[in-house]
Amino acid sequence: MDLKNRYENLMKKYDLPSYEDLDNEFELLFFQNIIEIKYVLRFIRRRIIDRISGFINFFQNILNPIGGNLIALEESNFLTKEEKDGVINLIKNMIALDRESLILDVNQDEEKDAKFIKKAVAEWKEYKIKISYYANKVKEGWRKDKKEEKEER
């Protein structure tokens, strides 16, 4: 099964991003032995959503930490009210894309999968900037606490 070659034929047909760009961003094949992927664009669409869903879950835990999750509780304090509002908007946009994919899972259509991939890749470029910003804020929150702890000693 040669996913790359099969995708490249569809890439030309639907004017899609290159296989290399998609693989770089969404790690299309993370397992070795694939015998066959019959619906290439559907598979790629789902890989894109897998990646986005991971970030949705990460930020959701920070915004709404469950009582026993001490890490999420702590990280929730690292963001300001305004930053949390920005995260909420980011999550809303990513969830809208996720639900669009859900509809495509029910109403399978190769051409609609191709349109979705183009749209998702364009939106992903914007999401990455925001994800990086908020993830860095969380990372710095941990570092700030360590610095303050050392200063207190």
GIJO-V669420 format. One record per backbone hydrogen bond with DSSP energy under -0.5 kcal/mol. CO is the residue of the C=O (numbers start at 1). NH is the residue of the N-H. E is the energy in kcal/mol with one decimal. If there is no record, write none. Layout:
((CO;NH;E) (CO;NH;E))
This chain:
((1;3;-0.7) (2;6;-2.2) (3;7;-3.0) (4;8;-2.6) (5;9;-1.5) (6;10;-1.5) (7;11;-3.2) (8;12;-1.7) (9;13;-1.8) (10;14;-2.6) (11;15;-1.1) (11;16;-1.7) (18;22;-2.1) (19;23;-3.1) (20;24;-2.5) (21;25;-2.0) (22;26;-3.2) (23;27;-1.9) (28;30;-0.6) (32;34;-1.3) (33;35;-0.6) (36;38;-0.5) (38;40;-0.8) (39;43;-2.4) (40;44;-2.4) (41;45;-2.7) (42;46;-2.2) (43;47;-2.0) (44;48;-2.3) (45;49;-2.1) (46;50;-2.3) (47;51;-1.9) (48;52;-2.2) (49;53;-3.0) (50;54;-1.4) (51;55;-1.1) (52;56;-2.1) (53;57;-2.6) (54;58;-2.0) (55;59;-2.5) (56;60;-2.6) (57;61;-2.2) (58;62;-1.2) (59;63;-2.5) (60;64;-2.5) (62;65;-0.5) (66;69;-3.1) (68;70;-1.4) (69;73;-2.2) (70;74;-2.3) (71;75;-2.9) (72;76;-2.2) (73;77;-0.8) (74;77;-1.1) (75;78;-1.4) (76;79;-0.8) (80;84;-2.6) (81;85;-2.1) (82;86;-1.9) (83;87;-2.4) (84;88;-2.4) (85;89;-2.1) (86;90;-2.2) (87;91;-3.0) (88;92;-2.6) (89;93;-2.0) (90;94;-2.4) (91;95;-3.1) (92;96;-2.3) (93;97;-1.7) (94;98;-2.3) (95;99;-2.9) (96;100;-1.8) (97;101;-1.9) (98;102;-2.0) (99;103;-2.1) (100;104;-1.6) (101;105;-1.8) (102;106;-1.1) (103;107;-2.7) (106;108;-0.7) (109;113;-2.3) (110;114;-2.3) (111;115;-2.2) (112;116;-2.4) (113;117;-2.5) (114;118;-2.1) (115;119;-2.4) (116;120;-3.4) (117;121;-2.5) (118;122;-2.0) (119;123;-2.6) (120;124;-2.8) (121;125;-1.5) (122;126;-0.8) (123;126;-0.6) (123;127;-2.5) (124;128;-2.9) (125;129;-0.9) (126;130;-1.5) (127;131;-3.5) (128;132;-2.6) (129;133;-1.9) (130;134;-2.6) (131;135;-2.8) (132;136;-2.3) (133;137;-1.9) (134;138;-2.0) (135;139;-2.6) (136;140;-3.0) (137;141;-1.7) (138;142;-1.6) (139;143;-1.9) (140;144;-3.1) (141;145;-1.9) (142;146;-1.7) (143;147;-2.4) (144;148;-2.8) (145;149;-2.1) (146;150;-2.1) (147;151;-2.2) (148;152;-1.6) (149;153;-0.8) (150;153;-0.6))
